[in-house]
Amino acid sequence: MIYLKLANLEDAKAEYEALQKIPAAENGLNNEYADMSETEFVEQALPKMIANSRGEDLPEGYVPFSVYFLWDDDKIVDLFHFRHHLCDSLKKHGGHIGYATIK
């Protein structure tokens, strides 16, 4: 079964392993997690990712965005970033959706 699932702490290990398979930059998506340790991802990056999806702890000029993983049964196969809305700079460059295929 194929389904989308919002980034979450329960699937942290699978999410981390999937992100390690994505190059640092692919299809305009910057993978800031590419060289991160699993501990750093689980303890710092993932909680921040989850907070950002709620509009919390956003850097100045950023808009809320949610990270979804596309699962095929028990394997992550794709990653999507969905921005909740666009600011003026994102209307010119960036857009609503970023994605990467897990290889």
C-alpha positions as CSV (number, residue, x, y, z in Angstrom):
1,M,0.0,0.0,0.0
2,I,1.3,3.5,-0.9
3,Y,0.6,6.4,1.5
4,L,1.9,9.8,2.6
5,K,2.9,10.3,6.2
6,L,3.9,13.5,7.9
7,A,7.4,13.5,9.4
8,N,7.2,12.2,13.0
9,L,9.3,10.9,15.8
10,E,8.0,7.4,15.7
11,D,9.5,6.8,12.2
12,A,12.6,8.8,12.9
13,K,15.1,5.9,12.1
14,A,13.4,5.2,8.7
15,E,13.2,8.9,7.9
16,Y,16.8,9.5,8.8
17,E,17.9,6.5,6.6
18,A,15.9,7.7,3.7
19,L,17.3,11.2,3.9
20,Q,20.8,9.8,3.9
21,K,20.1,8.4,0.4
22,I,19.3,11.8,-1.0
23,P,22.2,14.0,-2.3
24,A,22.8,17.3,-0.6
25,A,21.0,19.0,-3.6
26,E,18.5,17.3,-5.9
27,N,15.8,18.9,-8.1
28,G,16.2,22.2,-6.3
29,L,15.7,20.5,-2.9
30,N,18.5,21.2,-0.5
31,N,19.0,18.2,1.8
32,E,20.4,19.8,4.9
33,Y,20.3,16.4,6.6
34,A,22.7,14.7,4.2
35,D,25.7,14.7,6.4
36,M,24.0,14.8,9.8
37,S,24.4,12.1,12.4
38,E,21.3,10.1,13.4
39,T,21.5,11.4,16.9
40,E,21.6,15.0,15.7
41,F,18.7,14.3,13.4
42,V,16.5,12.7,16.0
43,E,17.3,15.1,18.9
44,Q,17.5,18.4,17.0
45,A,16.6,18.4,13.3
46,L,13.4,16.3,13.4
47,P,11.8,18.1,16.3
48,K,12.6,21.4,14.5
49,M,11.1,20.0,11.3
50,I,7.9,19.1,13.2
51,A,7.8,22.5,14.9
52,N,8.3,24.3,11.5
53,S,5.2,22.5,10.1
54,R,3.2,24.1,12.9
55,G,4.7,27.5,12.1
56,E,7.0,27.4,15.2
57,D,10.7,28.2,15.4
58,L,10.9,29.4,11.8
59,P,13.9,31.4,10.7
60,E,13.1,35.0,9.7
61,G,11.6,35.1,6.2
62,Y,10.6,31.5,6.2
63,V,7.0,30.2,5.9
64,P,5.5,27.1,7.5
65,F,6.2,23.9,5.6
66,S,5.4,20.3,6.2
67,V,7.6,17.4,5.3
68,Y,5.9,14.2,4.1
69,F,7.4,10.8,3.3
70,L,5.8,8.6,0.7
71,W,5.8,5.0,1.9
72,D,5.4,1.9,-0.2
73,D,4.3,-0.6,2.5
74,D,7.3,-0.4,5.0
75,K,9.8,1.5,2.8
76,I,10.1,5.2,2.2
77,V,10.3,6.0,-1.5
78,D,9.9,9.7,-1.8
79,L,10.1,12.9,0.2
80,F,7.9,16.0,-0.3
81,H,8.1,19.5,1.2
82,F,4.9,21.5,1.1
83,R,4.9,25.2,1.9
84,H,1.7,26.3,3.5
85,H,1.7,29.6,1.7
86,L,4.2,31.7,-0.3
87,C,5.9,35.0,0.6
88,D,6.9,37.4,-2.1
89,S,10.3,35.9,-2.6
90,L,8.9,32.4,-3.0
91,K,6.4,33.6,-5.5
92,K,9.4,34.5,-7.7
93,H,11.6,31.5,-7.0
94,G,10.8,28.4,-5.0
95,G,7.1,27.7,-5.1
96,H,5.0,25.4,-2.9
97,I,6.4,22.0,-3.4
98,G,9.9,20.4,-3.2
99,Y,10.5,16.7,-3.7
100,A,13.1,14.0,-4.0
101,T,13.0,10.4,-4.9
102,I,14.7,8.0,-2.5
103,K,17.2,5.8,-4.4
